[in-house]
Amino acid sequence: MTNITRRRVSAALVMGGLLPAVSEAATPSSGSQPVEPETYHFQPNGWIPNNQHLPVLLYRSAIKPVGDDPASLFEQAFDRNGWPPQWRNGIYDFHHFHPSTHEVLGFAGGSARLILGGPGSIGREVQINAGDVAVLPAGTGHCRIEATADFLVVGAYPPDEDIGISRVGLSSEGLHAMNLVRFPNTDPVSGPNGPLPRLWHAVQS
């Protein structure tokens, strides 16, 4: 398998003790009620396995991107809820997936059009705006079509997982390993009472 590993941002740079104190803006924008995500299911798509068991979760206007450093609000929320942030950047303009980890993407600035699920008729184009959050199960294909100049993404993952990406298909052993990838029992936006544990555990039960 050919993997491309994203550059990790060191914890000292991401957190560094320089982030602002947790504020109301770092909580779900709907207040005390967790943001209910849109859900998408994708079947295997050529060399992209997708994940037939766990749905993609897309939270609209989940975190208010306010202040001088809105990305830090996403980082605080993800870290607090068991999904340590690893990088700030964009999204690759080629189809790829993560075979060994689930991924949460916090959209801290700008807007973009993405394709989820891989190329062709199986994939789905989605419009992303600042404040949205997407959770991609391991194996989910994703790709950027276009983005504004100020498009900024925060990437986070369950602790101690291999965040390498792949652009080739998986063997049967690789597919089995992908389906066993663990995930935190917390929603990256809303915590243990958020939608992710309910939606994902319901599928696996």
PEGI-V532061 format. One line per field, one symbol per residue. ss: DSSP state (@ for helix, = for strand, . for the rest). psi: psi as a letter, one per 20 degrees, with the letter a starting at -180 (. if undefined). A space follows every 10 residues. Layout:
# PEGI-V532061
ss = ???
psi = ???
This chain:
# PEGI-V532061
ss = ..==...... @@@@...... ...@@@.=.. .......=== ....=..=.. .....====. ..=......@ @@@@@@@@@@ ....=====. .....==... ..=======. ======.... ...======. ..====.... .======... .=====.... ....==.... .@@@@@@@@. ......=... =...@@@@@@ @@@@.
psi = poqppqpppq hhhgfjjiqq qprhiirpij cipqppqqqp pprqncioha oihpqppopp lhpomrahmh hhhggggggh jjnpqhrpbb pqkqprroij qqppppniqa rrpqpqirra hhrppqppqp iqpppoqpip qqqpgqqrhj ppqppqrqqk qojqrqkrrq rhhhgghgij prqqkqpigi bhjrhggggg hhhi.
